[in-house]
């Protein structure tokens, strides 16, 4: 094959199962965005290895995938624990001998501590849950991915790492670090068959960030809050991850895609239905 030809890209008429037979590890794959990614990958033929700290969530999603005809295995893993990461690596590689797709999805803004009240302990907690494990899990599988011919790494972070976030600058800094790690990883390992891309999420309904936790009906406000005019769902993020994991994005690497309903692009502008124009402050009730 010429170096100028695309690698391992199937004809378009074979793209109905975009990950057929590929081994995909999804961290935090029990529910929320990670759960949706695991299910969609399985629908597209991947053998999904779910790494999840909660045994019930891991088992429930793996069972749901199996019931729908997919293949998934559950691993109870705390990705902050190096021994658990090593055990995950051994389990996946001993079973399959390779890995084709890695999704680093774990992250959390909690415990939320405002910076003026923060401590070295709270900074360390933010580091462990949002950044260190991305290094650890990626390093654990990188060599095996290269040896098996390459693959795709998808890092799920946050739009807060791609814009100013007044709520918690330490959290935002960790997400920004994941985004730059992604870009730098792509630049350094692309010639060895590795593609790396990130997803900057926002306004997505999950158990962790529950926009529907009150009885208030905010349906009339989403037009102002998000340029797409609606709340996001885990499946919205999963479809972006599928694109980045599959050969449909074979010429895409080193990018961080804001999957945020347009909030980053909107840049502080709010739509006022009453005035039928944009305002640079929230509309007043």
NORBEL-V813201 format. One record per residue. N is the residue number from 0. PHI is phi in whole degrees, -180 to 180 (* if undefined). OMEGA is omega in radians with two decimals (none if undefined). NEAR is the number of other ideal C-beta (glycine too) atoms within 8 Angstrom. Layout:
[[N:PHI:OMEGA:NEAR] [N:PHI:OMEGA:NEAR]]
This chain:
[[0:*:3.07:4] [1:-67:3.10:4] [2:-65:-3.12:4] [3:-90:-3.14:3] [4:-93:3.09:6] [5:-65:-3.09:7] [6:-92:2.96:8] [7:54:3.13:7] [8:-99:-3.11:6] [9:-74:3.04:7] [10:-59:-3.09:5] [11:-58:-3.09:5] [12:-72:3.10:4] [13:-106:-3.05:7] [14:-91:3.10:11] [15:-74:3.04:4] [16:-123:-2.91:8] [17:-74:-3.10:12] [18:-125:-3.01:15] [19:-55:3.07:8] [20:80:-3.09:6] [21:-85:3.11:11] [22:-93:-3.08:12] [23:-125:3.04:17] [24:-100:3.13:14] [25:-124:3.09:15] [26:-82:-3.04:15] [27:62:-3.01:14] [28:-89:-3.10:16] [29:-84:-3.12:15] [30:-156:3.12:9] [31:62:-3.11:11] [32:-63:3.12:14] [33:-63:3.09:18] [34:-64:3.12:13] [35:-66:3.10:13] [36:-62:-3.14:18] [37:-59:-3.11:16] [38:-67:-3.11:14] [39:-68:3.09:13] [40:-60:3.13:17] [41:-65:3.09:14] [42:-60:3.13:8] [43:-96:2.95:12] [44:92:3.14:10] [45:-75:2.92:16] [46:-91:-2.96:11] [47:-99:3.05:15] [48:-106:-3.08:14] [49:-89:3.03:16] [50:-106:-2.97:14] [51:-147:-3.10:17] [52:-73:-3.09:7] [53:-98:-3.08:8] [54:-59:-3.11:8] [55:-65:3.12:7] [56:-63:3.14:11] [57:-60:-3.10:16] [58:-67:-3.11:9] [59:-64:-3.11:10] [60:-72:3.08:18] [61:-62:3.12:12] [62:-67:3.12:8] [63:-63:3.11:9] [64:-65:3.13:14] [65:-63:-3.14:10] [66:-65:3.13:6] [67:-91:3.07:9] [68:96:3.14:4] [69:-94:3.14:11] [70:-123:3.10:9] [71:-151:3.06:14] [72:-123:-3.10:10] [73:-102:3.07:12] [74:-125:3.08:13] [75:-85:-2.97:8] [76:-140:2.91:13] [77:-102:-3.03:6] [78:-68:3.04:15] [79:-77:-3.08:8] [80:-101:-3.07:8] [81:-61:3.12:6] [82:-63:3.09:6] [83:-67:3.10:11] [84:-63:3.12:14] [85:-62:3.13:9] [86:-67:3.07:10] [87:-62:3.13:16] [88:-58:-3.12:11] [89:-62:-3.12:8] [90:-63:-3.12:10] [91:-69:-3.06:14] [92:-74:3.08:11] [93:-66:-3.11:6] [94:-81:-2.98:7] [95:-111:-3.10:8] [96:77:-3.11:6] [97:-164:2.96:10] [98:-143:-3.09:15] [99:-110:-3.09:12] [100:-138:3.03:16] [101:-126:3.05:14] [102:-115:3.03:17] [103:-89:-2.99:14] [104:-110:-3.05:12] [105:-65:3.05:10] [106:179:-3.11:12] [107:-163:3.06:7] [108:-86:-3.12:8] [109:-98:0.05:5] [110:-75:-3.12:5] [111:-80:3.12:8] [112:-126:3.11:9] [113:-61:-2.95:7] [114:-58:-3.13:8] [115:-61:-3.13:4] [116:-104:-3.04:6] [117:-78:-3.09:9] [118:-139:3.03:7] [119:-55:3.12:5] [120:-68:3.13:6] [121:-70:3.07:11] [122:-64:3.14:10] [123:-64:3.12:8] [124:-62:3.09:9] [125:-63:3.13:13] [126:-64:-3.08:10] [127:-64:-3.01:10] [128:-86:-3.04:10] [129:-116:-3.04:13] [130:-133:-3.02:12] [131:-57:-3.10:8] [132:-65:3.08:14] [133:-64:3.03:12] [134:-61:-3.01:9] [135:-65:-3.09:11] [136:-70:3.11:16] [137:-62:3.13:12] [138:-63:-3.12:7] [139:-61:-3.04:10] [140:-109:-3.00:13] [141:-61:-3.10:10] [142:-61:3.12:6] [143:-63:3.12:11] [144:-65:3.10:16] [145:-64:-3.09:11] [146:-65:3.14:7] [147:-92:3.03:11] [148:108:3.11:6] [149:109:-3.14:10] [150:172:-3.06:14] [151:-121:3.05:14] [152:-114:3.13:16] [153:-121:3.13:15] [154:-107:3.12:15] [155:-90:3.11:15] [156:-122:-3.08:15] [157:-159:3.02:11] [158:-62:3.12:12] [159:-68:3.03:12] [160:-88:-3.08:16] [161:-120:3.12:12] [162:-152:3.05:7] [163:-69:-3.14:4] [164:-127:-3.08:10] [165:-70:-3.04:4] [166:-68:-3.08:8] [167:-158:-3.05:12] [168:-65:3.12:8] [169:-69:3.07:11] [170:-56:-3.12:14] [171:-61:3.14:14] [172:-65:3.10:9] [173:-64:3.12:13] [174:-67:3.08:16] [175:-63:3.10:10] [176:-65:3.08:10] [177:-62:3.14:17] [178:-61:-3.11:15] [179:-75:3.01:8] [180:-57:-3.14:12] [181:-61:-3.13:16] [182:-62:-3.11:13] [183:-69:3.08:8] [184:-60:3.13:12] [185:-62:-3.13:15] [186:-67:-3.06:8] [187:-82:-3.01:6] [188:-120:-3.14:12] [189:-60:-3.11:11] [190:-74:3.06:4] [191:-106:3.02:7] [192:91:-3.09:11] [193:-98:2.93:15] [194:-109:3.12:14] [195:-136:3.13:15] [196:-142:-3.12:18] [197:-124:3.09:15] [198:-125:3.09:15] [199:-96:-3.01:18] [200:-85:3.02:13] [201:-165:3.02:14] [202:50:-3.10:10] [203:-113:-3.10:14] [204:-74:3.09:10] [205:-142:3.04:10] [206:-60:-3.13:5] [207:-74:3.11:7] [208:-120:-2.98:7] [209:-100:3.13:8] [210:-74:-3.09:8] [211:-109:-3.03:6] [212:-74:3.11:4] [213:-107:3.10:4] [214:-85:-3.13:3] [215:-68:3.10:4] [216:-94:-3.12:5] [217:-101:-3.04:7] [218:-58:-3.12:5] [219:-78:-3.07:7] [220:-97:-3.09:7] [221:-63:3.09:11] [222:-61:3.09:9] [223:-82:-3.03:10] [224:-73:-3.06:8] [225:-128:3.13:15] [226:-56:3.10:9] [227:-77:3.01:6] [228:83:-3.13:6] [229:-155:3.00:7] [230:-71:3.05:11] [231:-92:-3.13:14] [232:-130:-3.13:8] [233:-52:3.13:13] [234:-64:3.07:8] [235:-62:3.12:10] [236:-72:-3.11:16] [237:-62:3.14:14] [238:-67:3.06:9] [239:-66:3.11:11] [240:-61:3.11:15] [241:-61:3.10:14] [242:-58:-3.08:9] [243:-70:-3.14:14] [244:-79:-2.99:14] [245:-95:3.11:12] [246:-72:3.05:10] [247:-62:3.12:7] [248:-112:-3.01:12] [249:-64:3.13:10] [250:-111:-3.12:5] [251:-118:3.07:8] [252:-156:3.09:9] [253:82:-3.06:9] [254:-111:3.06:9] [255:-121:-3.03:13] [256:-94:3.06:10] [257:-75:3.07:11] [258:-98:-2.85:12] [259:-134:-3.10:13] [260:67:3.10:11] [261:96:-3.06:9] [262:-66:3.10:13] [263:-68:3.12:12] [264:-64:-3.14:7] [265:-66:2.97:10] [266:54:3.08:6] [267:94:3.09:5] [268:-96:-3.11:8] [269:-123:3.11:13] [270:-86:3.08:11] [271:-107:3.11:11] [272:-64:-3.13:9] [273:-65:-3.12:5] [274:-93:-3.11:7] [275:55:3.08:5] [276:-159:3.12:6] [277:-88:3.07:7] [278:-123:3.12:11] [279:-93:3.03:6] [280:-154:-3.13:5] [281:-59:3.09:6] [282:-59:3.12:12] [283:-87:-3.14:3] [284:-64:none:2]]
